Amino acid sequence: MQPDPDEVRRAFAPLDAMPDDEACQRAHYASMREVDRLGRADWPAVDRVFARVAGVPDHRVDEAVAVTEDIYLRRPWVPIPRAAEAVRDLQAAGFSLAVVSNAEGTMERQLADHRICAVGGGEASEVAVVVDSHVVGVEKPDPRIFQIALEALRLTEDQCVHVGDTVHFDVEGARAAGLRAVHVDPYGYCPDDDHPHIRALPDLVPLLAGTSPSASTG
């Protein structure tokens, strides 16, 4: 999931920025790269990167910090491109699935509303659990949040792969919990070569081809 481009445009219009959908996506991944570059969640610094890449003029970037925080914490998100397709492909390939998200308490509902995945399946792909950090009181990269997913899946760390869009929260968090990690990096921002990267979620099934079907969390 990523911020809804329509919400980004509504929020940034008073700051003289009207980014298109691609610019909104690029801003999200550029800001996640800033988290990784800093090695910590310095949100004002991260939000400034988001605003600049989204086209906010330099002289208004400081004003954009509170606006960007509102975009991430209080406005609706949308699925990343081809997310539903990727989750269906993983399920069809025999993988058990769980979601581990640093979120604000609405991730399970948003995923179900967009028909990406849901506990129990129904009109969406089935996942064992959606672990929302706001709900469980612990967030990535703390390994305890991954343990909640493992317990729901009834699998061990070595049977699982975590997929996410940051090194700091996702790759390092998964490794601390004993899981393998795959980094979603559509713009090639990450310079690290010590973990696998994919440009889009549907690339995950070919990457995992030959792997014993177990679990993908992310």
N, C-alpha and C positions, 0 to 999 in steps of 0.2 A: 504494500500500500504506500501511497505517496500523496502529498497535498493535492487537492482538486484544483486544476488550473483555473477554473472559473472563479473559485474562491480567492486564488492568488491575485487574479486580475481585479476583482472587486476590492480587495484589500490595498493593492498598490496603486490603483488609479488616482487616489488623492496625492500620491507621491510621484506622479508623472511617469508611471511605468505601466505598460500594457503588454506583458510578455505573451508570446504564443505558447501552445502546449509544449512544444519541444524545448523552449527556453525554460519553462517551469520545471520540466523533468531534469534538464541539465543543471539547473540551480540546486535541485534537491541533491543530486549526486555530488556536485561540487562542494556543497556544504558538508556532506558526510565525509568527503575526503579531508576537509579541514579538521573535523574531529580526529581523524586518523593522523594527520600531520602534527596536531598538537598533542595527541596521546591522552586527551581528556575532553570532557564535555564542557568546554568554555562556550556556553550558548550565545552570549552577545557577539563574540568573535565569529562563531559559526553562522549566526543570523546575518551578519554583515556580508559574508560571502554569498549567502543565498540571495540577498537583496541586490548586490552588485551584478551577479550573473543573470538575475531576472530583469535587469535593466533599470533599476532605481538609480537616478543620478547621484554622483559622488557626494554632492553637498546635502543630500537628503538621506544618505545611508544610515546615519545615526538615528534618525526618526523611524527608520524601518525596523529597528531591532524589536520594539514592542509589537509592531504589526506582524512581523514574522513569527514571533512567539505565539500570537493569537492564531495565526494560520495553522501552526503545528499542534497547538494544544486544544483549541476550541472549535475549529472548523472541520467540516467533513473531508475525508480522504477518498481517493479512488484507487482501484487496483492498478498496479504497474502493467504495462502492455503484455497481453497474452498470458496473464496470470492464471485465469480459469483453465485455459488450454493446458498449461504446464501441469497444474495440479491433477487434471483428469489423466494426463499421460503418465504421471507418476503412479497414480492409483491403478491404472490399467497394467502398468509394468509390475505390479505386485508389491509396491512399497506401502508400508504403514506410514501414516502422516500425523504430524502434530504441528502446531503453530506456537512459537515463542516470540513474544513481541513486547518491546518497551512502548507502552501505550497509555491511554488515559481512561481506561475502563469500558471503552465501547468497541474494542477490536472484534470480539466475537460477533456482535450484532452487525457491524459493518461488513465483515466477510460473508455472513449469511445473506445480508441484504443485496450484496453484489453477486451472489451465487458463485462465490469462489470456493468456499468450503464451509462445512458446518459439522458440529458434533451430531452424529446420527445421520448425516447425509441429507436425505430428502432430495431437493432440487439441485443440490450442490454436491461436490465431492465430499467424502466422509473423512473427518479427522478425529483422532482419539481425544484431543483436548485443544483448546485455545488458551494458552497461558498468557494473560495480560498482566504486565508488571504492576499496574495500578491496583488490580484486584488482589494479587497474591502478595504484594508488599515487598518484592525484591525484583531487581531489574538486571538485564545484561550490562556488564560482563560477569556479574556474580554467578558462579557455577550452580548455585542453588536453584536458579530459575530453570535451568536445563534439566535438573534432577526431577522436577515436577513433571516435565514432559516424558522423561524416561519411565517414570513410575506408571503414568497413564498408558504408555505404549507397551509396558511390560517387556522392555528390551534393555540391554546393557549398552554402555557407552561405545564399545567397539563395534556395535552393530548399526550405529547411527551416523548420519551426516547432517550437519546444520548448514543452512543456506541463508546468507544475509548480505546487506549492502555496506557494511563497515568492517574494518579491521578491528578497531577498538572494542566495539560491542559484540560483534558476531564472531570473527575469526578468533580473537584472543579469548573471548568468553567461552566459546565452544571448546577450544583446546584446554582451557583450565578445567573444564568439566570432563575431559577425556574423549571428546568427540572429534571427528574429522570436520573440516570446514571448507565451504566453497563460497567464494566472494562474487556477488553480482556487481559487475563494474562495466556498464555499457559504454562508457566514454574512455576507458583505458586510463583512468586517473591514478590507479594504484601502481606504484613502481616495484612492489615487493614480488619476489619470485619464489617465496617459500610456501605458497598455498595456491590452489587452482582458482582460476577466474572464469566466469562466463559473462557473455554480453547480454543475454536474455534468459529468462527462466526456462523456456522450452529447450535450451541447450543442455539442461541438467540431465535429462534422460540419456542422451548419447554419452555424456561424460560418465555416467554411472553404469553404462552398459557392461555387463559381466559381473557387476557387483551383486552379491546375494541380496535379494529384496528384503529390506528390513525397515528402515525409517528415514524420512527426511524431515527435519524440523527447521522452521524459519518463517 
